[in-house]
Amino acid sequence: MSYVFYGWWDWRFLLLIFASSLIDFILGSAISKSREKNLRRVYLSLSILFNLGCLGLFKYYNFFIESFVEMTAAFGLQANVTSLSLILPVGISFYTFQTLSYTIDVYRKQIDAVKDPVVFFAFVSFLPQLVAGPIERARNLIPQFQGQKIFDYDKAVNGMRLILWGLFKKVVIADGAALAVERIFSNYESMSVAYLALGAILFAVQIYGDFSGYSDIAIGVAALLGFNLMVNFKTPYFSRDISEFWRRWHISLSTWFRDYLYIPIGGNRGTMLKVVRNTFVIFLVSGFWHGANWTYIFWGGLNALYFLPLLLANRNRKHLDTVAENRYLPSMKEILQMTFTFVLVCFAWIFFRAESLSHAFGYIQGFWANPLWESKLVISVHYFYMLGVFLLIEWLIREKGFSATVADSSVFLRRCTYTMLFLCIVFFGVFNGSEFIYFQF
Amino acid sequence: MRKFVFNLLKTLAYLGLSYVMFVCALVFTGDGYLQNIVDARGGVGHSLVRFSEAENVSDVDVCFIGSSHAYRGFDTRFFDKEGLSAVNLGSPIQTPFNTYFVLNEYLEKVNPKVVVIETYWNMLVNDGTESAIDLISNIGFTSNMLEMAWEKKRDIRFLNSAFLGWLKYSFFDVAQKDIPHDIYISGGFVMSDTIANLPGFERKILSSKWDVHPVQMEYLGKILDLCQSKNIRVMLVSAPVTRELYHSVQKDYEAKYYNPIHDLAVRYGIPFWDYNYSEDVKLDALTHFFDTNHLTQAGVELFNQHFISRFKREVYEVDLMAETVEEEVNIL
């Protein structure tokens, strides 16, 4: 079923996902059977080389070629290199990391190699999260394919709730902001400071609504099929510092990098210099994972810089709880902390959204070069009502998540929530067929 | 599982009911404008009056059709003065997709000698939903409009608006609203009493990515086939906009708009006059436009003078002469 779904987009890339699954299935078995450490290491290296090689070829080849040509041009030389113009197979960054986690876990003896190829192929290509995550760990997902599936009413209802919430976030919040973001970023030279700030804020809303909306739909669909996927977002814009933000944003990727990159290269062990180096490595690689563009690398580097003061002051694990826990409203200090963190995040998003570094710097330059205020029609006032609804719900669900919060509320409140979200989707949703942003990664 | 399906159906029924109640509330409050629902009967564009009038028009020399550029750009009175009877069937944001159904509805009734289709590039980018809402709200649920509706069945904006319209007509008799600064002229033209563009307005044009919607090119071809199958002469015109607006899209204009339309016109052997590409009429952004793309009456006069003399010379009289020559040959 997952292969039919994936092949619908472009059947040729079925070969790639099939090859990737097959090679890791074989290498996983080989690692498991082999008792010689060096041989196990060779098999693991082959798996890593193959997967990162595919990712490098399809996602980064042209980037390196173009960067090389630009660099030689800067020195007055003309390099004659042809780029391949390869199409990026949708979801390659996600399933490559998922299948890599399998071989690494088998190598570390954290899980046994899968004996049933159908289970393994289903794990790599699992329909709900194939194209944009969450990036599941083999130790969480594979056992769920092996056990017998029994319909679970509560799980299915929770799944439906998440699908509704995810749809609202995608078609009302993210797609509603998309057009305004496009207008502001395309015309940044003529935008006043207020609109440049609005553009950055709306992009923060757009990318969160889009990606977390997709994740919720994926988790909801998986729940309907009887599977549990990991939570990928925990109301990240209510974070009190950047470290908390990264514990709440794209959790499946952050923890993947933590488990398979940060800890292996030393993590927070060793001298402070090494810890700082490791932190920069993980953020820069994370930026590069998002795309073959210097803007993503800069975005990663900027986040590492944000992280640095917390690391040096040893305050990066200060906010492990949820803001205003067991309270309705945050304190003034918490409001200031959240606002400051949000501003930092929005500033970094400018680089993420910009088409090039010069575009990003031009946009930022506009904050002091452009007039403070000049009215322009970029977004309907209705959108801000929707944004209000969204923020209110996000605040209310920050501790337990959407599904559990709704489940705990009264029948009347539950029905009101469903009705309100449904009517918002029908009367304010944008249905122009826009893709999910994270499909491109 | 059974409990889940039962509760799911119950929830869907409940949500369906809440949807109906919400639309009913909009009918009675009269606030029929949200992002995905529009109450367009008797609204801007004067489509209600125009299409009611069109029911009683027949055998005209020229029929103009297209978006607001058509009904705000071609003043039928100037054509009458030159001895050409004319009717304007333009409507707000009317794209070729919509034009096809409007022509199916009115072409035989109006029976024009020449159909002038205004093809503003922005209309080729649009998917035709907003116009479909305007047309079905003002023309009503005729077979052609229902056929158009069928094509739009998957568009939530259209479905919501059509449902609101249907409910509203069942309860109220809606008349044409007064639109500030607009004067409807019998024959389909809408004159603006605004005499100038806002200074500086033309500099605030936001550029954005645009591509011609494939459906629109397909329907443009269908329109030309329809007219030619009924032996009605047809031509394409792009009415003038401010140079500033034109410059904001000029980078892609030739490749995405001008060349495909020009090629289509050549294929069908019909004229295509683009007043933006060639700039045959010199118009001033401040005095001849009241916004980025709509002409003031002074602008309309200049544009129409040029259009009429060229139209008579290169299209209308050439056509009549051809008929005369043909008749003479037949007599001989």
Contacts between the chains, C-beta under 8 A, distances in Angstrom:
chain1	res1	chain2	res2	distance
A	151	B	1	4.8
A	151	B	4	7.3
A	153	B	1	7.9
A	153	B	3	6.0
A	153	B	4	5.5
A	156	B	4	5.2
A	157	B	4	7.0
A	157	B	7	7.6
A	160	B	8	7.1
A	176	B	35	8.0
A	182	B	208	6.0
A	182	B	209	7.1
A	183	B	206	5.1
A	183	B	208	5.8
A	186	B	206	7.2
A	186	B	207	5.9
A	186	B	208	5.6
A	186	B	209	7.4
A	187	B	206	4.7
A	187	B	207	6.2
A	187	B	208	7.9
A	190	B	203	8.0
A	190	B	204	7.0
A	190	B	206	7.6
A	376	B	204	6.6
A	376	B	206	7.2
A	378	B	206	7.6
A	380	B	35	6.4
A	382	B	34	6.5
A	382	B	35	5.5
A	415	B	14	7.1
A	418	B	11	6.7
A	418	B	15	6.8
A	419	B	14	7.7
A	419	B	15	6.6
A	419	B	18	4.7
A	422	B	15	4.8
A	422	B	18	7.1
A	422	B	19	7.5
A	423	B	18	6.7
A	423	B	19	7.0
A	423	B	22	5.7
A	426	B	19	6.4
A	426	B	36	6.6
A	426	B	156	6.4
A	426	B	160	6.9
A	427	B	22	7.5
A	427	B	34	4.8
A	427	B	35	6.5
A	427	B	36	4.9
A	427	B	37	5.8
A	427	B	160	6.8
A	428	B	34	6.7
A	428	B	35	4.8
A	428	B	36	6.4
A	429	B	36	6.7
A	429	B	156	7.0
A	430	B	35	7.9
A	431	B	155	7.3
A	431	B	156	5.4
A	431	B	157	7.8
